[in-house]
Amino acid sequence: MGFFYIFEPGSLLCLCWLFYLPGYQGCLPACDRYFLAGFKAMGLKYSSMNDAFLERLLTFCEDNLTELKEEQNKIVGFGGFHYPLMKLVDMYFWQVGYEMDTSKIG
């Protein structure tokens, strides 16, 4: 079972969850340390899970939809597992953040 936010009626956050995110199968990034580092490294701002963040996230998805779907198909071809597009976005930014962190160590 997932977690839920209490939305203000009519907010962009509410509309994204109800109408837009089902196309991404209702998945949202974890917004953990590595995800946020990768997100910010790509010049995207994050302050909290709010309307502005979701707008930036969905714009990234729309701008990179072709590449995301190509990667989704490659993964299916390799292992047969079909990740939701938003999970791929989560994994992408996490990997960028992780690589940045480990490059500082080594």
VEXVEX-130153 format. One record per residue (C-alpha): x, y, z; residue number from 1. Coordinates in Angstrom, 2 decimals. Example, Ala and Ser with C-alpha at 12.3 -4.5 7.8 and 13.67 -1.06 7.14 Angstrom:
% VEXVEX-130153
<r X="12.30" Y="-4.50" Z="7.80" resi="1"/>
<r X="13.67" Y="-1.06" Z="7.14" resi="2"/>
This chain:
% VEXVEX-130153
<r X="0.00" Y="0.00" Z="0.00" resi="1"/>
<r X="1.29" Y="3.47" Z="-0.89" resi="2"/>
<r X="1.18" Y="6.79" Z="0.86" resi="3"/>
<r X="-1.25" Y="9.57" Z="0.25" resi="4"/>
<r X="-1.14" Y="13.35" Z="0.32" resi="5"/>
<r X="-4.12" Y="15.44" Z="1.29" resi="6"/>
<r X="-4.78" Y="17.72" Z="-1.65" resi="7"/>
<r X="-6.45" Y="21.07" Z="-1.81" resi="8"/>
<r X="-9.34" Y="20.77" Z="-4.27" resi="9"/>
<r X="-8.53" Y="22.34" Z="-7.62" resi="10"/>
<r X="-4.78" Y="22.44" Z="-7.12" resi="11"/>
<r X="-2.44" Y="21.28" Z="-9.88" resi="12"/>
<r X="-1.18" Y="18.57" Z="-7.54" resi="13"/>
<r X="-4.67" Y="17.19" Z="-7.16" resi="14"/>
<r X="-5.35" Y="17.32" Z="-10.90" resi="15"/>
<r X="-2.05" Y="15.61" Z="-11.72" resi="16"/>
<r X="-2.75" Y="12.77" Z="-9.36" resi="17"/>
<r X="-6.29" Y="12.20" Z="-10.55" resi="18"/>
<r X="-5.97" Y="12.81" Z="-14.28" resi="19"/>
<r X="-2.39" Y="12.88" Z="-15.50" resi="20"/>
<r X="-0.51" Y="10.39" Z="-13.38" resi="21"/>
<r X="-2.71" Y="7.40" Z="-14.21" resi="22"/>
<r X="-1.01" Y="7.53" Z="-17.62" resi="23"/>
<r X="2.20" Y="6.98" Z="-15.69" resi="24"/>
<r X="0.44" Y="4.31" Z="-13.62" resi="25"/>
<r X="0.19" Y="6.47" Z="-10.50" resi="26"/>
<r X="3.90" Y="6.23" Z="-9.68" resi="27"/>
<r X="5.81" Y="9.14" Z="-8.14" resi="28"/>
<r X="9.57" Y="9.31" Z="-7.49" resi="29"/>
<r X="10.82" Y="8.54" Z="-4.00" resi="30"/>
<r X="12.56" Y="11.96" Z="-3.82" resi="31"/>
<r X="15.39" Y="10.43" Z="-1.83" resi="32"/>
<r X="18.93" Y="11.80" Z="-1.54" resi="33"/>
<r X="20.22" Y="10.50" Z="-4.87" resi="34"/>
<r X="17.07" Y="11.33" Z="-6.82" resi="35"/>
<r X="17.14" Y="14.92" Z="-5.59" resi="36"/>
<r X="20.86" Y="15.28" Z="-6.32" resi="37"/>
<r X="20.30" Y="14.06" Z="-9.89" resi="38"/>
<r X="17.20" Y="16.21" Z="-10.34" resi="39"/>
<r X="19.05" Y="19.32" Z="-9.21" resi="40"/>
<r X="22.14" Y="18.42" Z="-11.27" resi="41"/>
<r X="19.97" Y="18.61" Z="-14.38" resi="42"/>
<r X="19.07" Y="22.20" Z="-13.47" resi="43"/>
<r X="15.65" Y="21.34" Z="-12.04" resi="44"/>
<r X="14.55" Y="22.87" Z="-8.76" resi="45"/>
<r X="13.05" Y="21.01" Z="-5.83" resi="46"/>
<r X="11.81" Y="22.36" Z="-2.51" resi="47"/>
<r X="9.02" Y="19.92" Z="-1.65" resi="48"/>
<r X="6.44" Y="17.61" Z="-3.21" resi="49"/>
<r X="4.27" Y="20.43" Z="-4.48" resi="50"/>
<r X="2.60" Y="21.71" Z="-7.65" resi="51"/>
<r X="5.79" Y="23.29" Z="-9.01" resi="52"/>
<r X="7.79" Y="20.07" Z="-8.55" resi="53"/>
<r X="5.16" Y="17.98" Z="-10.30" resi="54"/>
<r X="4.99" Y="20.49" Z="-13.12" resi="55"/>
<r X="8.79" Y="20.28" Z="-13.60" resi="56"/>
<r X="8.70" Y="16.50" Z="-13.39" resi="57"/>
<r X="5.90" Y="16.14" Z="-15.93" resi="58"/>
<r X="7.56" Y="18.64" Z="-18.27" resi="59"/>
<r X="10.73" Y="16.53" Z="-18.11" resi="60"/>
<r X="8.65" Y="13.44" Z="-18.96" resi="61"/>
<r X="6.94" Y="15.16" Z="-21.89" resi="62"/>
<r X="10.24" Y="16.57" Z="-23.21" resi="63"/>
<r X="11.91" Y="13.15" Z="-23.02" resi="64"/>
<r X="8.97" Y="10.90" Z="-23.78" resi="65"/>
<r X="10.52" Y="9.34" Z="-26.89" resi="66"/>
<r X="13.74" Y="8.43" Z="-25.06" resi="67"/>
<r X="11.84" Y="7.14" Z="-22.04" resi="68"/>
<r X="9.68" Y="4.87" Z="-24.17" resi="69"/>
<r X="12.75" Y="3.61" Z="-26.07" resi="70"/>
<r X="14.46" Y="2.71" Z="-22.79" resi="71"/>
<r X="11.26" Y="1.14" Z="-21.51" resi="72"/>
<r X="11.17" Y="-1.10" Z="-24.61" resi="73"/>
<r X="14.87" Y="-1.99" Z="-24.24" resi="74"/>
<r X="14.29" Y="-3.10" Z="-20.65" resi="75"/>
<r X="11.31" Y="-5.19" Z="-21.70" resi="76"/>
<r X="13.47" Y="-6.72" Z="-24.44" resi="77"/>
<r X="16.26" Y="-7.62" Z="-22.01" resi="78"/>
<r X="14.31" Y="-8.90" Z="-19.07" resi="79"/>
<r X="10.66" Y="-8.83" Z="-19.92" resi="80"/>
<r X="9.76" Y="-6.42" Z="-17.08" resi="81"/>
<r X="7.64" Y="-3.38" Z="-17.98" resi="82"/>
<r X="8.47" Y="-0.42" Z="-15.72" resi="83"/>
<r X="6.06" Y="2.52" Z="-15.63" resi="84"/>
<r X="7.56" Y="5.61" Z="-17.27" resi="85"/>
<r X="7.68" Y="7.50" Z="-13.99" resi="86"/>
<r X="9.70" Y="4.65" Z="-12.44" resi="87"/>
<r X="12.22" Y="5.08" Z="-15.26" resi="88"/>
<r X="12.42" Y="8.79" Z="-14.44" resi="89"/>
<r X="12.99" Y="7.91" Z="-10.79" resi="90"/>
<r X="15.74" Y="5.43" Z="-11.71" resi="91"/>
<r X="17.37" Y="7.91" Z="-14.11" resi="92"/>
<r X="17.67" Y="10.77" Z="-11.63" resi="93"/>
<r X="18.68" Y="8.35" Z="-8.85" resi="94"/>
<r X="21.51" Y="7.00" Z="-11.05" resi="95"/>
<r X="22.74" Y="10.52" Z="-11.91" resi="96"/>
<r X="22.76" Y="11.44" Z="-8.21" resi="97"/>
<r X="24.46" Y="8.19" Z="-7.22" resi="98"/>
<r X="27.19" Y="8.57" Z="-9.84" resi="99"/>
<r X="27.82" Y="12.15" Z="-8.73" resi="100"/>
<r X="28.15" Y="11.00" Z="-5.12" resi="101"/>
<r X="30.43" Y="8.06" Z="-5.83" resi="102"/>
<r X="32.67" Y="10.14" Z="-8.11" resi="103"/>
<r X="33.35" Y="12.43" Z="-5.12" resi="104"/>
<r X="34.46" Y="9.44" Z="-3.06" resi="105"/>
<r X="36.74" Y="7.83" Z="-5.65" resi="106"/>
